[in-house]
């Protein structure tokens, strides 16, 4: 029997949605990504996702992390026991659509693929994964790449490394004293 995930999605409107969202419907995308991530991790439970703009996520980032700036994704793992017989509440994920759209454009990545990466990343945090230490970061990156691969998207870390190598190869003086 596969993992079961209950997903509650809210979109906070504090202004117009980023134009880059176009026809992208974040609700079915979110459900598909989070259910795939839960299945890959063998997790069951309930997760809440809040899509917002930069102002909303900046307020959360300032309150909970002491950083007065917008970020792409924040995760708030649940704590405490859950009632017997009910799906455990895993926690909340907040995503800035503004930051996600800017970052996706800057990386030359489709917005849906970038949102999928942010959602998978957020769920892994809810499940206890972190990236503070190098070995933890490598584990988390492998899990994210596996989840995105199951969804048909490329490894975001490999794509970033390939893009960096391409920029270096095209730079003036490339190949002089630089390792490939």
Secondary structure, DSSP 8 states (H G I E B T S, - for coil): ----EEEEEEE--SS---GGGTT--HHHHHHHHHHHHHHHHT--EEEEEEEE-HHHHHHHHHHHHS--S--SEEEEE--S---TTS--EEEEEEEEHHHHHHHHHHHT--HHHHHHHHHHHHHHHHTT---SSHHHHHHHHHHHHHHHHHTT---HHHHHHHHHHHHHHHSTTTTSS---
